Amino acid sequence: MNPRSASMIVAGAALCVVLSFAATRARGGIFIGDLRQKAFAARDVAGGTGVTLAFRDRYGWLTRHPILSGGKGLDAATRTRVAAAVAAVAGIGGVSWANEGDARASSLHCQDDVERILETRTIRFGEASTRLDPSSDKLLGEVARALHPCVGSIIAVTGHTDAGGNAKVNVALSQARAEAVRSALISRGIPGDGLRATGVGAAKPVDGLDPGDPANRRIEFSVLFTAPVKPTPIDTPGPE
């Protein structure tokens, strides 16, 4: 191959890359424009007047991880509702508030919501099994909806057992049950990279309960710390 032909091939390849990049940016603009309309509509329905949604990161790249800001006059419940409504829009990859204080308040609020949901009900499993009881399906759906505003935070899913039986087996069982709940939440739209499953066996009984009391068999959720989702360049959303 002569040098001229080689240089033409290189130039042609470079042109293809440039055209492909330009086409991606153009399609991305259309996609984000449609996503923005839907997100603002969801914000309005949730009562988020005054909340601004930014679909570009600090480098100017389009992103499907909008940053929420403003709405200072809104109460915590409304701000949580707005974040959840925007995050629920098909194509949105996750949301975060413009500063850590807002996101932390939202995270703490959703943890309170989950705790209230589980005050009188328990996520159940088969006897000595990691298989979720069908009766827990609806409850897990409620938990997932309550956790949705926490997307961008690290959420701990901790399994507990009572003190009956072998201690090592209890730890393994509680770990496997926490993993089962984690998988169930992922299937309900909670990103797996923010969920941490841990089993502690009977090491942490409920305050005031005998370690052998069956009521110690439980799953607990807690927001470890706020870590807002970092916006990334636009990518194609996966299949729904």
SVG drawing of the C-alpha trace seen along z (x, -y; Angstrom):
<svg xmlns="http://www.w3.org/2000/svg" viewBox="-50 -30 54 55">
<polyline fill="none" stroke="black" stroke-width="0.4" points="0.0,0.0 1.5,-3.4 1.7,-6.3 -1.0,-8.2 -3.5,-5.4 -2.7,-4.9 -3.2,-8.6 -6.6,-8.5 -7.7,-5.6 -6.7,-7.3 -8.4,-10.5 -11.6,-8.6 -11.6,-6.8 -11.2,-10.1 -14.1,-11.6 -16.3,-8.6 -15.5,-9.1 -16.3,-12.9 -19.6,-12.2 -20.5,-9.5 -19.8,-11.8 -21.8,-14.6 -24.7,-12.3 -24.6,-11.1 -24.7,-14.7 -27.6,-15.5 -29.6,-12.5 -28.7,-13.2 -30.1,-16.7 -33.4,-15.4 -33.5,-12.7 -32.7,-15.0 -35.2,-17.6 -38.0,-15.1 -36.7,-13.9 -36.6,-17.4 -40.2,-18.1 -41.4,-14.9 -39.3,-15.7 -40.7,-19.2 -44.2,-17.9 -43.6,-15.4 -42.1,-18.2 -45.2,-20.3 -47.6,-17.5 -45.7,-16.8 -46.0,-20.5 -42.4,-21.4 -42.9,-25.0 -39.6,-26.8 -37.4,-23.6 -35.0,-23.9 -33.7,-20.8 -30.3,-20.9 -29.6,-18.4 -25.9,-19.4 -22.9,-18.6 -20.3,-21.1 -18.4,-20.3 -21.4,-21.1 -22.2,-17.5 -25.8,-16.5 -26.8,-14.0 -29.8,-12.0 -29.0,-12.5 -30.6,-15.9 -29.5,-18.1 -32.3,-19.6 -32.0,-23.0 -34.2,-25.8 -37.6,-25.4 -36.4,-26.7 -39.9,-27.5 -41.1,-23.9 -41.3,-21.6 -39.3,-18.4 -42.2,-16.2 -42.8,-18.1 -39.1,-18.2 -38.9,-14.4 -42.1,-13.9 -40.7,-16.1 -37.4,-14.1 -39.2,-10.8 -41.5,-12.0 -38.6,-13.2 -36.6,-10.0 -39.6,-7.9 -39.7,-9.4 -38.7,-6.7 -35.1,-7.4 -34.0,-9.3 -30.8,-7.7 -31.0,-9.2 -31.4,-12.6 -29.5,-14.6 -29.9,-17.9 -27.5,-20.7 -26.0,-20.7 -25.4,-18.0 -27.6,-19.5 -30.7,-19.2 -29.8,-15.6 -29.1,-14.6 -32.4,-16.0 -34.2,-14.0 -32.2,-10.8 -33.1,-11.1 -36.7,-11.7 -37.0,-8.6 -35.3,-6.5 -38.0,-7.7 -40.6,-6.7 -39.2,-3.2 -39.1,-2.8 -42.7,-3.8 -43.7,-1.3 -41.9,1.5 -43.2,0.4 -46.1,2.9 -45.1,5.2 -42.2,7.5 -40.5,8.7 -41.0,12.5 -39.2,15.6 -39.9,19.3 -38.9,21.2 -35.0,21.4 -35.1,20.2 -33.8,17.3 -36.9,17.4 -39.1,14.3 -42.7,15.0 -45.1,13.9 -47.0,11.9 -44.0,9.6 -44.3,8.5 -46.5,5.6 -44.5,4.5 -41.2,4.6 -42.9,2.4 -43.8,-0.2 -40.2,-0.1 -38.8,-0.5 -41.0,-3.6 -40.0,-5.1 -36.3,-4.5 -36.4,-6.0 -35.6,-9.5 -32.5,-8.1 -31.0,-7.2 -27.5,-8.5 -27.0,-7.6 -25.5,-4.4 -28.4,-2.3 -27.5,0.5 -29.8,3.6 -29.0,5.6 -30.3,9.0 -30.8,10.2 -31.8,13.5 -32.7,14.6 -30.1,16.4 -31.5,19.8 -29.4,22.4 -25.8,22.2 -24.2,18.8 -22.3,19.2 -25.3,20.6 -27.4,17.6 -24.8,15.1 -24.9,16.9 -28.7,17.0 -29.0,13.3 -26.5,12.4 -28.4,14.5 -31.7,12.9 -30.3,9.4 -29.0,10.3 -32.4,11.6 -34.0,8.3 -31.3,6.3 -32.1,8.3 -35.8,7.6 -35.2,3.9 -33.0,3.9 -35.9,5.6 -38.1,2.7 -35.9,0.0 -33.4,-0.8 -29.8,-0.9 -27.7,2.0 -24.5,0.0 -26.0,-2.0 -27.3,1.0 -25.1,2.8 -26.3,6.2 -24.9,7.4 -25.9,10.2 -25.1,9.9 -26.9,13.0 -28.0,12.5 -25.3,10.0 -27.7,7.0 -31.1,7.9 -33.9,5.4 -33.4,3.2 -35.4,4.7 -36.0,8.1 -34.5,11.4 -31.9,12.4 -33.9,15.7 -37.1,13.9 -38.3,14.6 -39.1,10.9 -35.3,10.4 -35.6,12.0 -35.8,8.9 -34.4,6.8 -33.4,3.2 -32.6,0.3 -30.4,-2.7 -28.8,-5.5 -25.1,-5.3 -24.2,-8.7 -25.2,-11.0 -23.3,-10.5 -25.0,-12.5 -25.1,-10.8 -22.4,-12.4 -23.8,-13.4 -22.3,-11.6 -22.3,-12.2 -25.6,-11.1 -25.9,-7.4 -28.6,-5.3 -31.0,-4.1 -31.4,-0.3 -34.5,1.6 -37.4,1.1"/>
</svg>
